[in-house]
Amino acid sequence: MTEELAGRRIDPATMRRINEIHILRVLHAGGSMTLTELMNATGLARRTTTLAVDSLIERGLATSDDFPDSARAVGRPARRFSFRKKAGYVAAVQFAVHEVRALVCDIQARDTWEVRTPVHRTVHRRMRIGAAAKAVGAALEKAGVGYGDLWNVTMATPGLVVGSREVTLCQVLPDWSDFDLAKLFEHKFGCPVTVVNDVNAAAVAERWRGVGKGVDDLVWVLTGRRSRAAIVIGGELVIGAEGAAGEIGWLSELGWNELADHPFSFHDASAGEAASKATHLMTALDKHDSEALESVEVYARTLAPGLSALALVLNPRLMVLGGTAPLIGQPLLDATNQLVAERVLRAPEIHLSSLGEVAPAVG
């Protein structure tokens, strides 16, 4: 029982629910366990543990091993219980300028199904919302499940997000400010919908499955035509009073707005002179061309003041560079590490994101 519950009168039904949630979390994290192992892990009595496990099995949230008669003949093995990975599914939607990405995975995130739908950057809200709904439906179909199997849908979007529902300001996507994004999908999906800023989602993903795994104090930085930071302190995401924490790219004095016009930042452009120049520079960089290496230095010198300011204010253990930076690679990382180290009291480790453009959806 948690400290919050100590000393309070709790009705039996609520107590059973608390015990079941506790056991379910242990099974989710610990894999297959015997009843004794569950008792030791939860501190619950045998009868309490047995009742909770039986209830979880009945509801399809846990499974019990069935042993063949031959095994029982030589002595009945202890029953082992496991979290049922197909008990439910979760989905993620990532809204980007040129596409909508939908991911569906089982509740243990072991199996994943992805659908990507191209959209034109100028499409308005209704068409982008429609593309997202179709992408989720297609991903569910690939997984062989339906909307009724969804437990939660998370939506990663550019812009300021308040209350895990509303996008209050977005200058990246047209007609994408001052509306309740979660409300538009809750009825169709029939489950809770959570809305998060995409860079914040990327930071969570990196700490879960990327180079920041297990790091409690980190800053995840989006580089490219958009520049923004996400902040994790003490293992908790910092979003600020109105969802604007980390919007350091707005401060023109730091120079991050210049990254938007740098040729490297147009690596994902579909066509045009800027796209051609970006492709040429990336190819030249692979050959260690002097012009390309000088362009990397310019990029690093532009990026370093903002990174240094974040390091001085927050003192993170790790900084992760996402967006364009991982595509430029080690030359940018080496130059940036050196420039930041020259400016701060305690230099953080700086790494390139290992998750790539899918990071917001993973988070």
VOPAGU-2260 file (C-alpha; in pm, 1 decimal, decimal comma):
REM VOPAGU-2260
SITE   aa  ch    i         X         Y         Z
SITE  MET   A    0       0,0       0,0       0,0
SITE  THR   A    1     136,3     341,8     -94,9
SITE  GLU   A    2     189,8     624,7     152,9
SITE  GLU   A    3    -101,2     809,5      -4,8
SITE  LEU   A    4    -335,7     523,3      85,6
SITE  ALA   A    5    -203,7     467,4     436,5
SITE  GLY   A    6    -453,1     557,5     707,7
SITE  ARG   A    7    -746,0     587,1     463,2
SITE  ARG   A    8   -1049,7     360,8     460,0
SITE  ILE   A    9   -1072,0     181,2     126,5
SITE  ASP   A   10   -1362,6     -36,9      21,2
SITE  PRO   A   11   -1278,8    -400,0     -67,2
SITE  ALA   A   12   -1349,5    -358,7    -439,7
SITE  THR   A   13   -1103,3     -69,4    -464,9
SITE  MET   A   14    -842,9    -264,3    -269,5
SITE  ARG   A   15    -878,8    -563,1    -502,0
SITE  ARG   A   16    -834,9    -331,1    -799,8
SITE  ILE   A   17    -518,0    -183,3    -647,3
SITE  ASN   A   18    -376,3    -530,8    -584,6
SITE  GLU   A   19    -453,6    -642,2    -938,8
SITE  ILE   A   20    -283,5    -336,3   -1087,3
SITE  HIS   A   21      20,2    -397,0    -865,6
SITE  ILE   A   22      47,9    -760,4    -976,6
SITE  LEU   A   23     -12,6    -671,3   -1341,1
SITE  ARG   A   24     275,8    -423,0   -1333,5
SITE  VAL   A   25     504,4    -682,8   -1177,3
SITE  LEU   A   26     411,6    -939,8   -1442,6
SITE  HIS   A   27     455,7    -683,0   -1719,5
SITE  ALA   A   28     809,1    -608,2   -1601,7
SITE  GLY   A   29     915,7    -949,9   -1474,6
SITE  GLY   A   30     798,4   -1203,4   -1728,1
SITE  SER   A   31     686,2   -1550,6   -1617,3
SITE  MET   A   32     660,7   -1587,6   -1238,0
SITE  THR   A   33     538,1   -1841,5    -984,8
SITE  LEU   A   34     285,5   -1754,5    -717,6
SITE  THR   A   35     561,1   -1745,0    -455,6
SITE  GLU   A   36     770,1   -1513,1    -670,6
SITE  LEU   A   37     471,3   -1284,5    -713,9
SITE  MET   A   38     409,1   -1282,9    -337,1
SITE  ASN   A   39     773,6   -1192,0    -271,1
SITE  ALA   A   40     770,1    -920,4    -538,6
SITE  THR   A   41     445,4    -757,7    -422,5
SITE  GLY   A   42     445,0    -828,7     -48,6
SITE  LEU   A   43      89,2    -958,4     -73,9
SITE  ALA   A   44     -48,9   -1261,5     108,4
SITE  ARG   A   45     -99,1   -1592,7     -75,2
SITE  ARG   A   46    -478,7   -1573,6     -81,6
SITE  THR   A   47    -475,5   -1210,2    -193,6
SITE  THR   A   48    -225,6   -1289,8    -468,1
SITE  THR   A   49    -421,7   -1595,7    -582,0
SITE  LEU   A   50    -750,8   -1405,7    -603,4
SITE  ALA   A   51    -589,6   -1118,6    -794,9
SITE  VAL   A   52    -414,0   -1349,1   -1042,9
SITE  ASP   A   53    -730,0   -1551,5   -1103,8
SITE  SER   A   54    -919,5   -1228,9   -1173,9
SITE  LEU   A   55    -650,9   -1111,0   -1419,4
SITE  ILE   A   56    -663,0   -1446,0   -1601,9
SITE  GLU   A   57   -1042,5   -1434,1   -1620,8
SITE  ARG   A   58   -1026,1   -1085,1   -1773,3
SITE  GLY   A   59    -766,8   -1191,8   -2029,5
SITE  LEU   A   60    -485,0    -979,9   -1887,5
SITE  ALA   A   61    -266,2   -1266,3   -1763,5
SITE  THR   A   62    -205,5   -1630,0   -1854,2
SITE  SER   A   63    -122,1   -1943,9   -1658,3
SITE  ASP   A   64     104,9   -2219,8   -1787,6
SITE  ASP   A   65     -69,4   -2547,9   -1865,3
SITE  PHE   A   66     144,7   -2853,7   -1810,2
SITE  PRO   A   67     101,6   -3185,0   -1996,2
SITE  ASP   A   68      -0,7   -3496,3   -1806,9
SITE  SER   A   69     351,4   -3640,2   -1844,1
SITE  ALA   A   70     491,8   -3348,2   -1646,1
SITE  ARG   A   71     230,8   -3383,3   -1374,8
SITE  ALA   A   72     306,8   -3754,4   -1336,6
SITE  VAL   A   73     655,2   -3689,6   -1201,1
SITE  GLY   A   74     551,0   -3410,6    -969,2
SITE  ARG   A   75     339,3   -3109,8   -1044,8
SITE  PRO   A   76     551,5   -2806,6   -1135,0
SITE  ALA   A   77     465,7   -2474,3    -977,3
SITE  ARG   A   78     216,6   -2277,9   -1186,3
SITE  ARG   A   79     374,1   -1987,0   -1364,0
SITE  PHE   A   80     189,0   -1671,4   -1455,4
SITE  SER   A   81     265,7   -1423,3   -1732,1
SITE  PHE   A   82     137,5   -1095,9   -1864,0
SITE  ARG   A   83     -71,6   -1160,4   -2176,0
SITE  LYS   A   84     100,1    -949,8   -2437,7
SITE  LYS   A   85    -203,8    -955,0   -2668,0
SITE  ALA   A   86    -434,3    -835,9   -2393,1
SITE  GLY   A   87    -448,2    -500,2   -2560,8
SITE  TYR   A   88    -284,1    -269,4   -2812,2
SITE  VAL   A   89    -173,4      91,4   -2822,0
SITE  ALA   A   90    -130,6     323,1   -3117,0
SITE  ALA   A   91      72,7     631,6   -3191,0
SITE  VAL   A   92      20,5     899,2   -3454,4
SITE  GLN   A   93     297,9    1132,2   -3561,5
SITE  PHE   A   94     197,9    1446,8   -3749,3
SITE  ALA   A   95     480,5    1573,7   -3968,7
SITE  VAL   A   96     486,0    1837,3   -4238,6
SITE  HIS   A   97     486,3    1595,4   -4532,1
SITE  GLU   A   98     333,0    1280,2   -4383,8
SITE  VAL   A   99     126,8    1117,5   -4112,8
SITE  ARG   A  100     276,8     810,8   -3947,6
SITE  ALA   A  101      75,1     555,5   -3749,2
SITE  LEU   A  102     220,0     282,7   -3529,9
SITE  VAL   A  103      26,7       3,5   -3360,1
SITE  CYS   A  104     192,9    -230,1   -3112,2
SITE  ASP   A  105      97,9    -484,6   -2851,3
SITE  ILE   A  106      95,6    -367,9   -2491,3
SITE  GLN   A  107     452,1    -492,3   -2436,0
SITE  ALA   A  108     578,9    -315,4   -2750,3
SITE  ARG   A  109     725,3    -637,8   -2890,9
SITE  ASP   A  110     538,6    -642,4   -3221,1
SITE  THR   A  111     484,7    -323,2   -3420,1
SITE  TRP   A  112     292,3    -239,5   -3735,6
SITE  GLU   A  113     350,9      88,3   -3920,8
SITE  VAL   A  114     167,5     283,3   -4189,6
SITE  ARG   A  115     296,6     607,1   -4342,7
SITE  THR   A  116      67,2     832,0   -4544,4
SITE  PRO   A  117     211,5    1121,4   -4749,4
SITE  VAL   A  118      31,3    1454,9   -4720,5
SITE  HIS   A  119     103,1    1788,9   -4881,5
SITE  ARG   A  120     244,1    2044,3   -4640,5
SITE  THR   A  121     -35,0    2292,3   -4723,3
SITE  VAL   A  122    -331,5    2062,9   -4650,0
SITE  HIS   A  123    -568,7    2192,8   -4387,7
SITE  ARG   A  124    -675,3    2036,3   -4063,3
SITE  ARG   A  125    -965,7    1823,2   -4183,9
SITE  MET   A  126    -761,2    1645,4   -4450,5
SITE  ARG   A  127    -468,6    1584,8   -4215,3
SITE  ILE   A  128    -705,5    1446,4   -3948,7
SITE  GLY   A  129    -865,1    1219,8   -4208,9
SITE  ALA   A  130    -525,4    1092,4   -4321,0
SITE  ALA   A  131    -437,6    1011,0   -3959,4
SITE  ALA   A  132    -761,3     819,1   -3901,2
SITE  LYS   A  133    -707,7     613,7   -4216,8
SITE  ALA   A  134    -345,1     543,2   -4124,6
SITE  VAL   A  135    -444,3     410,7   -3781,8
SITE  GLY   A  136    -716,2     195,3   -3938,0
SITE  ALA   A  137    -467,1      53,2   -4188,3
SITE  ALA   A  138    -211,5     -19,3   -3914,1
SITE  LEU   A  139    -478,2    -198,2   -3707,7
SITE  GLU   A  140    -569,1    -404,5   -4013,2
SITE  LYS   A  141    -202,9    -502,3   -4060,9
SITE  ALA   A  142    -193,4    -607,7   -3694,6
SITE  GLY   A  143    -509,3    -813,7   -3737,2
SITE  VAL   A  144    -697,6    -630,1   -3461,1
SITE  GLY   A  145    -972,1    -369,0   -3438,7
SITE  TYR   A  146   -1051,7     -40,7   -3267,0
SITE  GLY   A  147   -1200,0    -230,8   -2973,1
SITE  ASP   A  148    -854,9    -373,1   -2895,3
SITE  LEU   A  149    -700,8     -28,7   -2843,9
SITE  TRP   A  150    -620,4      79,0   -2488,5
SITE  ASN   A  151    -472,1     418,1   -2570,8
SITE  VAL   A  152    -368,9     636,2   -2863,8
SITE  THR   A  153     -91,3     893,2   -2833,5
SITE  MET   A  154     -57,3    1174,8   -3084,8
SITE  ALA   A  155     272,5    1353,7   -3136,1
SITE  THR   A  156     233,2    1693,8   -3296,7
SITE  PRO   A  157     433,4    2010,7   -3356,4
SITE  GLY   A  158     329,2    2308,9   -3146,5
SITE  LEU   A  159     238,8    2392,0   -2789,2
SITE  VAL   A  160      19,9    2131,9   -2619,2
SITE  VAL   A  161    -184,7    2200,9   -2305,9
SITE  GLY   A  162    -361,2    1945,9   -2088,0
SITE  SER   A  163    -244,6    1654,9   -2304,4
SITE  ARG   A  164    -531,5    1745,7   -2540,5
SITE  GLU   A  165    -520,8    2090,1   -2698,6
SITE  VAL   A  166    -281,6    2232,9   -2954,7
SITE  THR   A  167    -275,2    2601,5   -2863,1
SITE  LEU   A  168     -12,4    2730,8   -3104,6
SITE  CYS   A  169     152,4    2576,3   -3409,0
SITE  GLN   A  170     332,9    2761,4   -3685,8
SITE  VAL   A  171     451,2    2448,0   -3864,2
SITE  LEU   A  172     121,6    2305,5   -3991,6
SITE  PRO   A  173    -155,0    2520,5   -4141,6
SITE  ASP   A  174    -483,4    2556,2   -3948,6
SITE  TRP   A  175    -330,3    2370,2   -3651,9
SITE  SER   A  176    -376,6    2604,9   -3354,4
SITE  ASP   A  177    -641,3    2650,4   -3085,0
SITE  PHE   A  178    -827,8    2320,6   -3109,3
SITE  ASP   A  179    -882,6    2003,6   -2905,8
SITE  LEU   A  180    -698,8    1737,5   -3105,8
SITE  ALA   A  181    -787,0    1453,3   -2866,0
SITE  LYS   A  182   -1160,7    1522,6   -2894,2
SITE  LEU   A  183   -1153,6    1470,0   -3269,8
SITE  PHE   A  184   -1042,3    1108,2   -3228,6
SITE  GLU   A  185   -1182,2     980,4   -2897,5
SITE  HIS   A  186   -1521,0     879,7   -3034,6
SITE  LYS   A  187   -1377,7     698,8   -3337,2
SITE  PHE   A  188   -1109,1     512,0   -3143,7
SITE  GLY   A  189   -1321,7     442,2   -2835,3
SITE  CYS   A  190   -1027,3     480,8   -2596,6
SITE  PRO   A  191    -831,3     760,7   -2425,5
SITE  VAL   A  192    -631,1     983,0   -2660,7
SITE  THR   A  193    -323,5    1165,3   -2531,8
SITE  VAL   A  194    -167,2    1455,8   -2721,5
SITE  VAL   A  195     200,2    1547,8   -2675,3
SITE  ASN   A  196     446,8    1778,9   -2841,4
SITE  ASP   A  197     650,1    1576,3   -3090,0
SITE  VAL   A  198     992,0    1681,5   -2957,0
SITE  ASN   A  199     886,5    1598,8   -2602,0
SITE  ALA   A  200     770,1    1259,8   -2728,3
SITE  ALA   A  201    1108,5    1206,4   -2894,7
SITE  ALA   A  202    1286,9    1273,8   -2564,9
SITE  VAL   A  203    1070,8    1016,1   -2388,3
SITE  ALA   A  204    1141,3     764,6   -2664,6
SITE  GLU   A  205    1516,3     823,4   -2651,1
SITE  ARG   A  206    1518,3     767,5   -2275,9
SITE  TRP   A  207    1314,8     448,6   -2320,7
SITE  ARG   A  208    1482,3     283,5   -2619,1
SITE  GLY   A  209    1756,1     509,8   -2752,0
SITE  VAL   A  210    2096,9     644,6   -2653,2
SITE  GLY   A  211    1943,2     807,2   -2344,3
SITE  LYS   A  212    1814,3     481,5   -2198,7
SITE  GLY   A  213    1802,3     511,2   -1820,8
SITE  VAL   A  214    1941,0     867,1   -1811,6
SITE  ASP   A  215    1739,1    1083,1   -1570,4
SITE  ASP   A  216    1871,3    1424,7   -1677,8
SITE  LEU   A  217    1882,6    1485,3   -2049,4
SITE  VAL   A  218    1796,8    1738,1   -2318,2
SITE  TRP   A  219    1675,2    1624,6   -2660,7
SITE  VAL   A  220    1730,8    1882,5   -2933,8
SITE  LEU   A  221    1555,4    1896,6   -3269,7
SITE  THR   A  222    1784,2    2045,8   -3534,4
SITE  GLY   A  223    1698,2    2155,3   -3886,3
SITE  ARG   A  224    1423,5    2373,8   -4026,6
SITE  ARG   A  225    1263,4    2353,5   -3680,9
SITE  SER   A  226    1472,3    2398,0   -3368,0
SITE  ARG   A  227    1344,4    2307,8   -3024,2
SITE  ALA   A  228    1457,0    2132,3   -2706,6
SITE  ALA   A  229    1280,7    1883,7   -2481,2
SITE  ILE   A  230    1387,3    1865,1   -2118,0
SITE  VAL   A  231    1392,8    1567,8   -1881,3
SITE  ILE   A  232    1502,8    1639,5   -1523,9
SITE  GLY   A  233    1502,4    1375,6   -1253,1
SITE  GLY   A  234    1335,7    1135,1   -1491,4
SITE  GLU   A  235    1039,1    1368,8   -1545,1
SITE  LEU   A  236     951,6    1554,5   -1863,6
SITE  VAL   A  237     941,9    1931,3   -1807,5
SITE  ILE   A  238     671,2    2096,6   -2019,3
SITE  GLY   A  239     627,3    2431,0   -1842,0
SITE  ALA   A  240     316,3    2621,4   -1736,3
SITE  GLU   A  241     171,6    2639,1   -2089,0
SITE  GLY   A  242     363,0    2368,8   -2272,6
SITE  ALA   A  243     633,4    2607,0   -2395,8
SITE  ALA   A  244     937,7    2477,7   -2204,8
SITE  GLY   A  245    1225,7    2416,4   -2445,1
SITE  GLU   A  246    1113,5    2657,0   -2718,3
SITE  ILE   A  247    1460,9    2809,1   -2725,8
SITE  GLY   A  248    1456,3    2827,8   -3104,3
SITE  TRP   A  249    1239,0    3139,7   -3075,4
SITE  LEU   A  250    1530,8    3335,1   -2926,7
SITE  SER   A  251    1691,6    3483,3   -3237,0
SITE  GLU   A  252    1997,6    3600,7   -3042,3
SITE  LEU   A  253    2110,1    3239,2   -3012,9
SITE  GLY   A  254    2108,0    3196,2   -3389,2
SITE  TRP   A  255    1914,2    2872,7   -3419,3
SITE  ASN   A  256    1679,8    3038,4   -3670,4
SITE  GLU   A  257    1976,7    3036,7   -3910,0
SITE  LEU   A  258    1973,8    2655,5   -3910,1
SITE  ALA   A  259    1642,4    2669,3   -4096,4
SITE  ASP   A  260    1820,8    2814,6   -4400,7
SITE  HIS   A  261    2131,8    2597,9   -4387,8
SITE  PRO   A  262    2160,6    2361,6   -4686,9
SITE  PHE   A  263    2189,2    2052,9   -4464,8
SITE  SER   A  264    1844,8    2125,7   -4321,1
SITE  PHE   A  265    1679,1    2060,8   -4659,0
SITE  HIS   A  266    1782,6    1694,5   -4669,6
SITE  ASP   A  267    1415,8    1590,2   -4659,6
SITE  ALA   A  268    1289,5    1836,8   -4919,5
SITE  SER   A  269    1115,0    1660,4   -5206,7
SITE  ALA   A  270    1256,2    1871,0   -5490,0
SITE  GLY   A  271    1406,5    2205,7   -5585,8
SITE  GLU   A  272    1743,6    2375,8   -5571,1
SITE  ALA   A  273    1770,1    2350,0   -5191,3
SITE  ALA   A  274    1706,5    1975,4   -5199,9
SITE  SER   A  275    1967,8    1928,9   -5473,4
SITE  LYS   A  276    2226,3    2126,2   -5276,8
SITE  ALA   A  277    2154,0    1925,8   -4960,5
SITE  THR   A  278    2199,7    1598,9   -5150,3
SITE  HIS   A  279    2522,8    1726,6   -5304,3
SITE  LEU   A  280    2660,0    1830,0   -4964,2
SITE  MET   A  281    2571,3    1497,5   -4801,0
SITE  THR   A  282    2743,6    1309,9   -5084,5
SITE  ALA   A  283    3048,6    1536,6   -5064,5
SITE  LEU   A  284    3065,1    1489,7   -4688,1
SITE  ASP   A  285    3092,0    1113,1   -4734,0
SITE  LYS   A  286    3403,9    1184,7   -4943,2
SITE  HIS   A  287    3544,6    1424,0   -4677,6
SITE  ASP   A  288    3521,1    1714,0   -4919,5
SITE  SER   A  289    3665,6    2035,5   -4772,3
SITE  GLU   A  290    3363,9    2249,3   -4866,8
SITE  ALA   A  291    3127,4    2001,9   -4702,3
SITE  LEU   A  292    3341,6    1985,4   -4387,0
SITE  GLU   A  293    3343,0    2365,1   -4366,2
SITE  SER   A  294    2964,5    2359,2   -4394,9
SITE  VAL   A  295    2957,3    2120,1   -4098,3
SITE  GLU   A  296    3168,2    2366,2   -3898,8
SITE  VAL   A  297    2924,1    2645,9   -3976,7
SITE  TYR   A  298    2636,6    2425,0   -3864,0
SITE  ALA   A  299    2817,5    2338,0   -3538,8
SITE  ARG   A  300    2906,8    2700,8   -3464,5
SITE  THR   A  301    2543,0    2797,4   -3515,5
SITE  LEU   A  302    2417,0    2517,4   -3292,7
SITE  ALA   A  303    2670,1    2551,5   -3008,7
SITE  PRO   A  304    2551,5    2875,8   -2837,3
SITE  GLY   A  305    2200,5    2740,3   -2778,7
SITE  LEU   A  306    2331,4    2404,6   -2659,4
SITE  SER   A  307    2570,0    2581,5   -2424,9
SITE  ALA   A  308    2291,7    2794,8   -2280,4
SITE  LEU   A  309    2083,3    2483,9   -2215,3
SITE  ALA   A  310    2382,0    2309,8   -2055,3
SITE  LEU   A  311    2453,0    2603,6   -1825,2
SITE  VAL   A  312    2091,8    2642,7   -1712,9
SITE  LEU   A  313    1997,5    2275,4   -1679,6
SITE  ASN   A  314    2328,6    2091,9   -1624,6
SITE  PRO   A  315    2203,5    1773,6   -1800,2
SITE  ARG   A  316    2408,2    1456,8   -1802,5
SITE  LEU   A  317    2328,5    1398,3   -2168,9
SITE  MET   A  318    2226,3    1595,3   -2475,9
SITE  VAL   A  319    2077,0    1410,4   -2772,4
SITE  LEU   A  320    2072,2    1570,4   -3116,8
SITE  GLY   A  321    1785,1    1472,0   -3344,4
SITE  GLY   A  322    1644,3    1599,8   -3672,7
SITE  THR   A  323    1913,4    1687,0   -3925,7
SITE  ALA   A  324    2213,8    1628,3   -3698,0
SITE  PRO   A  325    2220,2    1244,7   -3710,4
SITE  LEU   A  326    2224,7    1259,8   -4091,3
SITE  ILE   A  327    2532,8    1482,5   -4085,7
SITE  GLY   A  328    2688,8    1238,4   -3843,5
SITE  GLN   A  329    3018,9    1216,3   -3659,3
SITE  PRO   A  330    3186,8    1529,3   -3803,5
SITE  LEU   A  331    2907,6    1744,5   -3659,8
SITE  LEU   A  332    2914,6    1559,5   -3328,5
SITE  ASP   A  333    3290,8    1606,7   -3289,7
SITE  ALA   A  334    3276,2    1977,3   -3371,0
SITE  THR   A  335    2975,1    2039,0   -3146,4
SITE  ASN   A  336    3127,7    1856,7   -2848,8
SITE  GLN   A  337    3438,5    2070,5   -2871,1
SITE  LEU   A  338    3252,8    2401,6   -2908,0
SITE  VAL   A  339    3015,1    2330,5   -2617,8
SITE  ALA   A  340    3297,8    2211,1   -2391,2
SITE  GLU   A  341    3473,2    2545,8   -2445,0
SITE  ARG   A  342    3169,1    2739,1   -2321,2
SITE  VAL   A  343    3035,1    2555,6   -2015,6
SITE  LEU   A  344    3144,3    2462,7   -1663,6
SITE  ARG   A  345    3040,9    2098,1   -1679,8
SITE  ALA   A  346    3012,7    1963,6   -2032,5
SITE  PRO   A  347    2739,0    1705,4   -2085,8
SITE  GLU   A  348    2783,7    1404,3   -2307,0
SITE  ILE   A  349    2644,5    1478,4   -2651,9
SITE  HIS   A  350    2515,1    1198,7   -2873,0
SITE  LEU   A  351    2322,8    1167,4   -3196,6
SITE  SER   A  352    1974,1    1021,6   -3174,2
SITE  SER   A  353    1967,6     650,6   -3245,0
SITE  LEU   A  354    1593,7     645,0   -3324,7
SITE  GLY   A  355    1581,6     877,1   -3623,8
SITE  GLU   A  356    1265,3    1038,0   -3756,8
SITE  VAL   A  357    1037,4     779,6   -3594,2
SITE  ALA   A  358    1133,7     894,3   -3241,6
SITE  PRO   A  359     816,1    1099,9   -3175,4
SITE  ALA   A  360     591,1     806,7   -3265,5
SITE  VAL   A  361     794,3     568,6   -3049,3
SITE  GLY   A  362     759,7     808,3   -2754,9
